[in-house]
Amino acid sequence: MTSGVRCNIAHCQREILPTLSAHGVCLGHYLEMASIRLQAALELCQEGRPVEPGAFDWLLSQGDFAAHALAQGGGAADPVERTRLLELLLCLANLHEYAEHHSLETTPSARSVAAAQAR
């Protein structure tokens, strides 16, 4: 099921899934953006540098989306996109496992810093 709204990425004519309407992109572009953010977080972890908590939390929450999309079909009828969803889940599991075993350090989010300064 699609929303009838087209992807916001230039020259992309694919429809946006209702579950991705807040992102404004089709499943393919969503997977691309999530993969880029995930790769950046994994690189920071491997370098021993902190990951912003908001970014880490957002990435981990994408596992719910990916699992739901796979279970419901969620517009992922394309075998390539199903494979990319599975790869995203695997990489998210790796990030979570890395964080568990390496006491992942996160930087304070901008919101928590602002709240602390307001006190």
Buried (B, 14 or more C-beta within 10 A) or exposed (E): EBEEBBBEBEEBEBBBBBBBEEBBBBBBBBBBBBBEBBEEBBEBBEEEEBBBBBBBEEBBEBBEBBBEBBEEEBBBEEEEBBEBBBBBBEBBEEBBEBBEEEEBEBBBBEEEEEEEEEE
